Amino acid sequence: MLNRVLSSTYGILATTIAGFGGLFADAFFGKAGFIVTLAAALFFLLLAFVKERRIQHLYASETIPIPIVVSVDDNTPIEIHFKALLARIAEDDRRFDGLEKKLESYFNISEQMLTFKYDGDMYDQARLISFLQIIRYVLNDIQRRLDNKACFHLFFLRRPAVGVALGGMFRTDGIVVYQNNDYSNTLDKVAKIDSRKYKEKVSSFKHFEIIKKLKDKKARHLLVAVQISSHAVSLEHPVLRKFRNVIVLDSVLNGTIPPNAESFENDVWVEHAQEIYNIINQYKGEFDAITLVHSMPEAVGVILGMALENYWNIDVYQFDRGEYRNVINLQKIKYYF
């Protein structure tokens, strides 16, 4: 603790006053100057001690926000996203200003443990699964270091299909999900997951119009198309046209989900994922396999992944450079080595 006190702003000021100020005060003002300088140094040292005690108590007794940034197929340096997330957390709770330094000082949790950038082939499923396993291993380690008092603040970008796979590792962990807003150049908090609402049954759908085209159930394969973003899934694409059984979830909103405080407070983003999960859960017993194709924000993908986990035979597709390609089969993901 003494090292943290002395290295704080007040601690550095105290030692500077005591060292240099005391020397000059004694030379120019005599004993009285030395006493005044010493008193000032002790005053700032006391402030440093009190501040450090408050911080120590905060990090010992409160749930600690842990910023996690996962980047897939994104050219922006991940350090920029990490700093944006730190600033966003501190904006909501000023007690966590300087969070990065405190995590390293108190728990030996560095930025390298909190940022994950995937630069490999997104369609190399074995490599992608290894990437997810590494993240799960690090998150488990962080939980142990904090005695399970971590609340993960997750900022994921930029491929929703990978977000679905990523969400499965969080399950019922405490998590706050963020969404990048390209239009306003902001990082928006869109969901706080502190219950299993995303798995609860819904009696009616308020966020989607459900369109069912079940032509041949003997085919035993279902395509679920989710349309939330402004660009629509192209069901006439050769890759998708082959499916005989299709369910479309078409958002009632004009465009994407608003990332505002009202949507956050009312769990609107969670409810979108909940309704998608309900459709898949309803029909999973009627088909041997499900293919999920989407036009949706990354944050919805993460929350949906929390609901789906990795128990069912679901292929998640991503639209990429004019093609719909299979990114991951959720059932193949094992979050251990």
Order of alpha helices (4+ residues) and beta strands (2+ residues): alpha-alpha-alpha-beta-alpha-alpha-beta-alpha-beta-alpha-beta-beta-beta-beta-alpha-beta-alpha-alpha-beta-alpha-beta-beta
